[in-house]
């Protein structure tokens, strides 16, 4: 632990960066990783190498500080030259473990032996490499104290972070996910992180996963990867097989623990397209794979994937008061109580498992629930009233069968969660008591996103859901605004990925509409987003968090695939057309 005086800019520890910079050396640029023609390496090829410039004799204080900032952007990543700008003691202690991204630097200010530089449009990655927040002005100033050592100016107290320009970062980092489990141990939860591209992509992912969940998420997710394991120099990949020989003690692992650990590793590693299977050893001892198999297929992680359900890719909608199901060319009434007869429903939501339906009546004051499919005459086929209130918006389900409700009233919004038939109110900062108009809950049940109207326009609030081991919702925490629209109201929001939300906004009401995607963690740099325009009277979005499912802008009797621009007609007018969830 460093004993230097507290810095003006306080930072968390970044374990992704720690893994990359351990030992104060650069990333390995050779080794046993093969398969050169993979996505990560192609990205790396587009990022030119940067040789850091060491300090020059006679450099001034400002030249030393500027040189230090530039040296941190060596590529491939290396801090060896940057350390030359520090005193010997500071260089020995300095191990940048987090990352600050900035757009530009203000003019430096020199005051005696201190140099201060304000970062413009700065953001901080947390200890896992995940996006934490943009930095307000009072946390965006770097302060450096300098002294003379061996006749040259050197920095005494470097900030414990890799400080880089956003243009450099976007060329060299990619957003991926680390996969942990929810507290019930039944559902994999993706946590977006930023990882350097190139041949070390898989190694960086595994290193970050071994570090475990960041502190802020330890009430949200859990891990089955034993502590204090290391990945070594690299993850060799040969003929699609990643060989993980992890360093550390080989603990006694029960079969259920091993299956979940393997699922975490597989779900995380299959983001490298070249990896199709893995083998695992800990401390030189092979971990026994399910069924005594020689390899673990990365597709086996699907058993815990909440996005991959029986209803994936299936469209539902309301036609003349009946719930219809199918594809665009063949939407038919469901064989259940919501399809047998016309009902006065304003909106419906089908559970991802395809077993239950929740609907809101046309007066918006009642929420009803019943089975999607049933046998006529079966008492279990009845539709029952679940809740009565002021004004309910469209319900939302997670893959574990929890139903979430948003009620609007004169005192603002109330958020409720339903376990079975028990309705319970949950406090959500930034949503409860506000003019909230729509909520979404992620399939894994750990993220909540709300569309909220304020005096200056709409905003999207994202928060995390803490669950107990029995699946009961404890509390909703970490509320933050991830998107805002000045002076206008959005029309709809929808999941388009496991941690990505699309928002529909009017450009020219009734004629032209915009669709853009937003990262659910609020990241604005280094993420792939979609922005497009569609024409016509669009009323909503139809989407689900599955990469192969089209995302539609929905009108009364046609759809537009927002990724391809293709316009598709429905067989007859349908309202509330959407996927499950």
TASUL-V471396 format. One record per pair of residues at least 4 apart in sequence whose C-alpha atoms are under 7 Angstrom apart, sorted by the first residue. I is the first residue (numbers start at 0). GAP is how many residues later the second one is. D is the distance in Angstrom with one decimal. If there is no record, write none. Layout:
i->[I,I]
gap->[GAP,GAP]
d->[D,D]
//
This chain:
i->[1,3,6,7,7,8,8,8,8,11,11,11,12,12,12,12,13,13,13,13,13,13,13,13,14,14,14,14,14,14,14,15,15,15,15,15,15,16,16,16,17,17,17,18,19,20,20,23,23,23,24,24,24,25,25,25,25,26,26,26,31,32,32,32,32,32,33,33,33,35,36,36,37,37,37,38,39,39,39,39,39,40,40,40,40,41,42,42,42,43,43,43,46,46,48,48,49,49,50,50,51,51,51,52,53,53,54,54,54,54,54,57,58,58,59,59,60,60,61,62,63,63,63,64,65,66,67,67,67,68,70,70,71,71,71,71,71,72,73,78,82,84,84,85,85,85,85,85,86,86,86,86,86,87,88,89,89,89,93,94,95,95,95,96,96,97,97,97,97,97,97,98,98,98,98,98,99,99,99,99,99,99,99,99,100,100,100,100,100,100,100,101,101,101,101,101,101,101,101,102,102,102,102,102,103,103,103,104,104,104,104,105,105,105,105,106,107,107,107,108,108,108,109,109,109,110,112,112,112,113,113,113,113,114,114,114,115,115,115,115,116,116,116,117,117,117,118,118,121,121,121,122,122,122,123,123,123,123,123,124,124,124,124,125,125,125,126,127,127,127,128,128,129,129,129,130,130,130,134,134,135,143,143,143,144,144,144,145,145,145,145,146,146,146,146,147,147,147,148,148,163,163,164,165,165,166,167,168,168,169,169,171,171,172,172,172,172,172,173,173,173,173,173,174,174,174,174,174,174,175,175,175,175,176,176,176,176,176,177,177,177,177,177,177,178,178,178,178,178,178,178,179,179,179,179,179,179,179,180,180,180,180,180,180,180,181,181,181,181,181,181,181,182,182,182,182,182,183,183,183,185,186,186,186,186,187,187,187,187,188,194,194,195,196,199,199,200,201,201,201,201,202,202,202,203,204,204,205,205,206,206,206,209,209,209,211,212,212,212,213,216,217,218,219,219,219,219,223,223,223,224,227,228,228,228,229,229,229,230,230,230,231,231,234,234,234,235,235,236,236,236,237,239,239,239,239,240,240,240,240,241,241,241,241,242,242,242,243,243,243,244,244,244,244,245,245,245,246,246,247,247,248,248,249,249,249,252,252,253,254,255,256,257,258,259,260,261,262,262,262,263,264,265,265,265,266,266,268,269,269,269,275,275,276,276,276,276,277,277,277,278,278,279,279,280,280,280,281,281,287,288,288,300,301,305,305,305,306,306,306,307,308,308,309,309,310,310,310,310,312,312,313,313,313,314,314,314,314,314,314,315,315,315,315,315,315,315,316,316,316,316,316,316,316,316,317,317,317,317,317,317,317,318,318,318,318,318,319,320,320,320,320,321,321,321,321,321,321,322,322,322,322,323,323,323,323,323,324,324,324,324,325,325,325,326,327,328,328,332,333,333,333,333,334,334,334,334,335,335,335,335,335,336,336,336,336,343,343,344,344,344,344,345,345,345,346,346,346,346,347,347,347,347,347,348,348,348,348,348,348,348,349,349,349,349,349,349,350,350,350,350,350,350,350,351,351,351,351,352,353,354,354,354,355,355,355,356,356,356,356,357,357,357,357,357,358,358,358,359,359,359,359,359,359,360,360,360,363,363,364,364,364,364,364,365,365,365,365,366,366,366,366,367,367,367,367,368,368,368,368,369,369,369,369,370,373,374,375,385,388,389,389,389,390,390,390,391,391,391,392,392,392,392,394,394,394,395,395,395,395,395,395,396,396,396,396,396,396,397,397,397,397,397,397,397,397,398,398,401,401,401,402,402,403,403,403,404,404,404,405,405,405,405,405,406,406,406,407,407,407,408,410,411,411,411,411,412,412,412,412,412,412,413,413,413,414,414,414,414,415,415,415,415,416,416,416,416,417,417,417,418,425,426,426,427,427,428,429,429,429,430,430,430,433,434,434,434,435,435,435,435,436,436,437,437,438,438,438,438,439,439,439,440,440,440,440,441,441,441,444,445,445,445,446,446,446,447,447,447,447,448,448,448,448,449,449,449,450,450,450,450,451,451,451,452,452,452,453,455,455,456,456,456,456,456,457,457,457,457,457,457,458,458,458,458,459,459,459,459,460,460,460,460,461,461,461,461,461,462,462,462,462,462,463,463,463,464,464,464,465,465,465,465,466,466,466,466,467,467,467,481,481,481,489,489,489,489,490,490,490,491,491,491,491,492,492,492,492,492,493,493,493,493,493,494,494,494,494,494,494,495,495,495,495,495,495,495,496,496,496,496,497,498,498,499,499,499,499,500,500,500,500,501,501,501,501,502,502,502,503,503,503,503,504,504,504,505,505,505,506,506,506,507,507,509,509,510,510,510,511,511,511,511,512,512,512,513,513,513,514,514,514,515,515,515,516,516,516,517,518,522,531,536,537,537,537,538,538,539,539,540,540,540,541,541,541,541,541,541,541,542,542,542,542,542,543,543,549,550,550,550,551,551,551,551,552,552,552,552,553,553,553,554,555,555,555,556,556,556,556,556,557,557,557,557,558,558,558,559,559,559,559,560,560,560]
gap->[91,153,152,134,135,130,131,132,133,86,114,115,84,85,113,114,4,83,84,85,112,113,114,115,4,82,112,113,114,193,196,4,112,113,188,191,192,4,80,81,4,78,79,188,7,4,5,55,56,71,53,54,55,50,51,52,53,49,50,51,204,166,201,202,203,204,202,203,204,5,4,5,4,235,236,4,4,157,158,159,161,4,156,157,158,4,4,154,155,128,153,154,124,125,26,27,24,25,23,24,19,22,29,18,27,30,4,9,12,29,30,94,4,5,4,93,4,92,4,4,4,21,90,4,4,4,4,14,17,94,10,11,7,10,90,91,92,91,4,4,8,69,70,4,5,68,69,70,4,62,67,68,69,4,4,4,66,67,66,65,64,65,66,63,64,27,28,29,62,63,64,25,26,62,63,64,22,23,24,25,61,62,63,64,21,22,23,62,63,64,65,17,18,19,20,21,62,63,64,17,18,19,62,63,15,16,61,12,13,14,15,11,12,13,14,10,7,8,9,6,7,8,4,5,6,4,32,33,34,29,30,31,32,28,29,30,25,26,27,28,24,25,26,22,23,24,21,22,12,13,18,10,11,12,7,8,9,10,11,4,5,6,7,4,5,6,87,65,80,86,64,65,62,63,64,62,390,392,4,5,4,11,13,14,10,11,12,7,8,9,10,6,7,8,9,4,5,6,4,5,4,5,4,4,359,4,4,4,357,355,356,24,25,21,22,23,24,353,20,21,22,23,352,17,18,19,20,351,352,16,17,18,19,13,14,15,16,91,12,13,14,15,31,90,9,10,11,12,85,88,89,8,9,10,41,42,43,84,4,6,7,8,40,41,42,4,5,6,7,38,39,40,38,39,284,285,286,285,286,287,118,117,118,119,257,116,117,118,256,255,6,9,5,4,4,34,4,4,33,67,70,4,31,32,4,4,63,4,25,4,23,24,15,19,20,11,4,5,9,4,4,4,247,226,245,246,247,33,36,37,36,20,17,18,19,16,17,18,14,15,16,14,15,7,8,9,6,7,4,5,6,4,34,35,36,37,34,35,36,37,33,35,36,37,35,36,37,35,36,37,35,36,37,39,35,36,37,35,36,34,35,33,34,32,33,35,4,5,4,4,4,4,4,4,4,4,4,4,37,38,4,4,4,32,35,31,34,6,5,6,28,21,22,18,19,20,21,17,18,19,16,17,6,7,4,5,6,4,5,4,4,7,4,6,93,137,138,136,238,239,4,43,44,43,44,41,42,43,269,236,266,12,13,265,10,11,12,262,263,264,7,8,9,10,261,262,263,6,7,8,257,258,259,260,261,4,5,6,256,257,258,259,4,5,254,255,256,22,21,22,23,24,11,16,17,19,20,21,10,11,15,16,7,8,9,10,15,6,7,8,9,4,5,6,4,242,241,242,6,4,5,38,39,4,5,38,39,4,35,36,37,38,4,44,45,46,17,18,14,15,16,17,14,15,16,12,13,47,229,9,10,11,12,46,8,9,10,46,47,231,232,4,6,7,8,230,231,4,5,6,46,50,229,230,46,47,228,229,46,18,16,17,18,14,15,16,12,13,14,15,9,10,11,12,37,8,9,10,4,6,7,8,32,34,4,5,6,27,28,23,24,25,26,27,19,21,22,23,18,19,20,21,15,16,17,18,14,15,16,17,11,12,13,14,10,7,6,5,35,18,17,18,19,16,17,18,14,15,16,13,14,44,45,8,9,10,7,8,9,44,45,185,4,5,6,7,44,184,4,5,43,44,45,46,47,183,44,45,15,16,17,14,15,12,13,14,10,11,12,7,8,9,10,33,6,7,8,4,5,6,4,22,20,21,22,23,18,19,20,21,22,23,11,18,19,10,11,12,17,7,8,9,10,6,7,8,9,4,5,6,4,49,5,49,4,48,50,4,31,49,5,19,21,18,17,18,19,14,15,16,17,14,15,12,13,9,10,11,12,8,9,10,4,6,7,8,4,5,6,20,18,19,20,16,17,18,14,15,16,17,11,12,13,14,10,11,12,7,8,9,10,6,7,8,4,5,6,4,30,31,28,29,30,31,32,26,27,28,30,31,32,22,24,25,26,21,22,23,24,18,19,20,21,17,18,19,20,58,13,14,15,16,17,12,13,14,10,11,12,7,8,9,10,4,5,6,7,4,5,6,38,39,40,13,14,15,16,13,14,49,11,12,48,49,8,9,10,11,48,7,8,9,47,49,5,6,7,48,49,50,4,5,6,47,48,49,50,4,48,49,50,47,20,21,17,18,19,20,16,17,18,19,13,14,15,16,12,13,14,9,10,11,12,8,9,10,6,7,8,5,6,7,4,5,26,27,24,25,26,21,22,23,24,20,21,22,18,19,20,16,17,18,14,15,16,12,13,14,11,4,4,30,18,15,16,17,15,16,13,14,11,12,13,9,10,11,12,35,36,37,7,8,9,35,36,5,35,11,10,11,12,7,8,9,10,6,7,8,9,4,5,6,4,17,18,19,12,13,15,16,17,9,10,11,12,8,9,10,5,6,7,8,4,5,6]
d->[6.5,6.6,6.8,6.9,6.5,5.6,7.0,6.6,6.3,6.4,5.8,5.5,5.2,5.2,6.7,4.2,6.1,4.4,3.8,7.0,5.7,3.2,5.2,5.7,6.0,6.2,5.2,5.0,6.8,6.1,6.6,6.5,5.6,5.4,6.6,6.9,5.1,6.0,5.0,6.1,5.5,6.9,4.7,6.1,6.0,5.9,6.3,6.2,6.5,6.6,5.7,6.4,6.2,6.8,5.3,3.8,6.6,6.5,5.9,6.7,5.2,6.8,7.0,6.4,4.3,5.3,6.9,5.7,6.1,6.6,6.7,6.9,6.3,6.9,6.3,6.3,6.3,4.9,4.5,6.6,6.4,6.1,6.6,4.1,5.7,6.7,6.9,6.2,6.7,6.6,5.5,4.7,5.8,6.2,5.0,6.4,5.0,4.8,5.6,6.8,4.7,5.2,6.2,6.4,5.7,6.6,6.9,6.7,6.8,6.9,6.2,6.5,5.6,6.1,6.2,6.8,6.3,6.1,6.0,5.8,6.1,6.3,6.9,6.4,6.3,6.0,6.4,5.4,5.9,6.8,6.3,4.9,6.3,5.9,6.3,6.6,6.9,6.1,6.0,6.2,5.2,5.5,6.3,5.8,5.4,4.9,4.5,6.2,6.0,6.7,5.3,5.9,5.8,6.3,6.5,5.8,5.8,6.5,6.8,6.7,4.7,4.3,5.5,6.5,5.6,6.4,6.6,6.1,7.0,4.7,6.1,6.1,5.4,5.2,4.7,5.9,6.8,5.7,4.7,6.4,6.5,6.2,4.8,6.3,5.4,5.3,6.5,6.1,5.2,5.6,5.5,6.0,5.9,5.5,4.1,6.5,6.4,5.0,5.5,5.7,5.5,6.6,5.6,5.3,6.2,5.1,7.0,6.9,6.1,4.9,5.8,6.3,5.4,6.3,6.9,6.7,6.7,5.7,4.6,5.7,5.1,6.4,5.9,4.5,6.4,6.3,5.7,5.4,6.8,6.9,5.6,4.5,6.2,5.9,5.2,6.5,6.7,5.6,4.5,6.3,5.6,5.3,6.6,5.7,4.2,6.2,5.3,6.0,5.9,5.4,6.5,5.7,4.0,5.1,6.5,5.6,5.7,6.2,6.7,5.3,5.2,4.5,5.1,5.3,6.1,5.2,6.0,6.8,6.4,5.7,4.9,5.4,5.8,4.1,6.1,6.9,6.5,5.8,5.8,5.9,6.2,6.5,6.2,6.4,5.9,5.6,6.1,6.3,5.4,4.4,5.5,5.5,5.6,6.5,6.7,5.2,4.5,6.0,6.3,6.4,6.8,6.7,6.3,6.0,6.9,6.6,6.5,5.7,6.9,6.7,4.7,5.7,5.7,6.0,5.3,4.3,5.5,6.7,5.4,5.4,6.2,6.2,6.3,6.4,5.5,4.4,6.3,6.6,6.0,5.5,5.5,6.2,6.9,5.4,5.0,4.2,5.6,6.5,5.6,5.1,6.4,6.9,6.0,5.4,6.1,5.5,4.6,6.2,5.3,6.3,5.7,5.6,5.2,6.5,6.1,5.9,5.3,6.0,5.5,5.6,4.5,5.4,5.5,5.2,6.0,6.8,5.6,6.4,6.2,6.7,4.7,6.1,5.9,6.1,6.2,6.1,4.9,4.5,6.0,5.9,6.2,5.0,6.2,6.1,6.2,5.5,5.7,7.0,6.9,5.9,6.7,6.5,6.2,5.4,5.9,6.9,6.3,6.3,6.5,6.3,6.6,6.1,5.3,5.2,6.2,6.2,6.9,6.1,6.9,6.5,6.9,6.0,6.5,6.3,7.0,6.5,6.0,6.2,7.0,6.7,6.0,6.6,5.9,6.8,6.6,4.8,6.7,6.0,6.2,5.0,5.3,6.5,6.2,5.5,4.9,5.5,4.9,6.5,6.9,4.9,6.2,6.8,6.8,6.4,6.2,6.1,5.7,5.6,5.4,4.4,6.5,6.7,5.4,4.5,5.1,6.4,5.8,6.1,4.8,5.1,6.3,6.4,4.6,6.5,5.8,5.1,6.3,6.1,4.8,6.2,6.0,4.8,5.9,6.8,6.1,4.8,6.1,6.0,5.0,6.6,5.2,7.0,5.5,5.2,5.4,7.0,6.1,6.1,6.2,6.2,6.4,6.1,6.0,6.1,6.2,6.3,5.9,5.9,6.9,4.6,6.1,5.9,5.9,4.6,6.2,6.5,5.7,6.9,5.7,6.7,6.2,6.2,5.6,6.2,5.3,4.3,5.1,5.7,5.2,6.7,5.4,6.3,6.1,5.7,5.1,4.1,5.3,6.5,6.9,6.3,5.6,6.7,6.7,6.9,5.6,5.5,5.6,6.0,6.2,6.2,6.3,6.2,5.9,5.7,6.4,5.9,6.2,5.5,6.5,5.7,6.9,5.8,6.5,5.9,5.7,5.5,5.9,6.7,5.5,4.8,6.9,5.5,4.5,6.8,5.6,5.5,5.9,5.6,5.3,6.7,6.1,5.8,5.1,4.1,6.3,5.4,4.7,6.0,5.6,5.0,5.9,7.0,6.5,6.7,6.9,5.0,6.3,6.6,4.4,4.9,6.1,6.5,6.3,5.9,4.9,6.3,5.0,6.4,5.6,6.1,5.5,5.1,5.5,4.8,4.1,5.5,6.8,5.1,5.4,6.3,6.1,5.8,4.7,6.5,5.8,5.5,6.5,6.0,4.7,6.9,4.7,7.0,6.6,5.9,6.7,5.2,6.6,6.0,6.8,5.6,4.1,4.8,6.9,6.3,6.8,6.8,5.6,5.6,6.3,5.6,4.2,4.9,5.7,5.4,4.4,5.7,5.4,5.9,6.2,6.9,5.6,4.1,6.3,6.6,5.8,5.3,6.3,6.0,6.3,6.4,6.2,6.4,5.9,4.5,6.4,4.8,5.8,6.3,5.4,6.2,5.6,6.7,5.7,5.4,6.9,5.4,5.1,5.2,6.6,6.8,5.8,5.3,7.0,5.8,4.4,4.9,5.6,5.5,5.9,5.6,6.8,5.6,4.4,6.8,6.9,5.6,5.2,6.4,5.8,5.7,4.6,6.3,6.8,6.9,6.6,5.6,6.6,4.9,5.2,5.6,5.0,5.3,5.1,6.1,6.8,5.7,4.5,6.4,5.9,5.5,5.1,6.5,6.5,5.4,4.3,5.3,5.5,5.5,6.4,6.4,6.7,6.1,4.5,6.4,6.1,5.5,6.7,6.9,6.8,7.0,6.6,6.4,5.7,5.4,5.1,6.5,5.8,4.5,6.2,5.8,6.5,6.9,6.4,7.0,5.8,5.0,6.0,5.2,6.8,5.9,6.4,5.7,6.3,5.8,4.6,6.1,6.7,4.9,5.6,6.8,6.2,6.0,4.4,6.4,5.3,6.4,4.9,6.3,6.8,5.9,5.8,5.7,5.0,5.7,4.5,6.3,5.8,5.0,6.2,6.7,5.8,4.8,6.4,6.7,5.6,5.2,6.5,5.9,4.5,6.5,6.0,6.0,6.7,3.9,4.7,5.5,6.7,5.1,4.8,5.5,6.1,5.8,7.0,5.3,6.6,5.8,5.6,6.8,6.6,6.5,5.3,4.2,5.5,5.8,5.4,6.4,7.0,5.4,4.5,6.3,6.7,6.9,6.0,6.9,5.3,5.8,6.0,6.8,6.8,6.7,6.0,7.0,6.9,7.0,5.6,5.4,7.0,6.8,5.8,4.1,6.1,5.7,6.0,5.6,5.2,7.0,5.6,4.3,6.4,5.7,5.1,6.3,6.2,5.7,4.5,6.4,6.5,5.3,6.5,7.0,5.5,4.5,6.7,5.9,4.6,5.7,5.7,5.2,6.1,6.9,6.7,5.6,4.4,6.5,5.6,5.2,6.5,6.9,6.0,4.8,6.6,5.6,5.4,6.1,5.9,4.3,6.3,5.8,5.7,5.2,5.5,4.7,4.4,4.9,6.0,5.7,5.2,6.8,6.4,5.3,6.5,6.7,5.5,4.0,6.1,5.7,5.7,5.1,6.2,6.5,5.5,4.4,6.0,5.5,5.5,6.2,6.5,6.6,6.5,5.8,5.2,4.2,6.4,5.6,5.3,5.9,6.1,4.5,6.4,6.2,5.4,5.4,6.0,5.6,5.6,4.6,5.3,5.3,6.4,6.3,6.9,6.9,4.3,7.0,5.9,4.6,6.9,5.4,5.6,6.6,5.9,5.2,5.5,6.4,6.7,5.5,4.4,6.3,6.8,5.5,5.3,6.7,6.4,5.9,6.0,4.5,6.2,6.1,5.3,5.3,5.6,5.5,6.2,5.8,5.4,4.7,6.9,6.9,3.9,5.9,6.5,5.1,6.2,5.1,6.5,5.7,4.7,5.2,5.4,5.2,6.4,6.4,6.6,5.5,4.1,6.1,5.7,5.6,6.3,6.9,5.8,4.7,7.0,5.7,5.2,6.5,6.4,4.5,6.1,5.3,5.0,6.2,4.9,6.6,6.3,4.8,5.5,4.8,6.0,6.8,5.8,4.5,6.2,5.6,5.3,6.2,5.8,4.5,6.4,5.6,5.4,6.2,5.3,4.2,6.5,5.4,5.3,6.6,6.7,5.8,7.0,7.0,5.9,6.4,5.5,4.6,5.8,5.5,6.0,5.2,5.7,4.8,5.6,5.9,5.0,6.4,6.7,6.6,4.4,6.2,6.9,4.8,6.4,6.6,6.2,7.0,6.3,6.3,5.7,6.0,7.0,5.9,5.3,4.7,5.8,5.6,5.2,6.6,6.6,6.6,4.8,6.8,6.0,5.6,6.2,6.6,6.0,5.3,6.4,4.7,6.5,6.9,5.4,4.1,5.4,5.7,5.1,6.3,6.0,5.6,4.4,6.1,5.2,5.3,6.5]
//
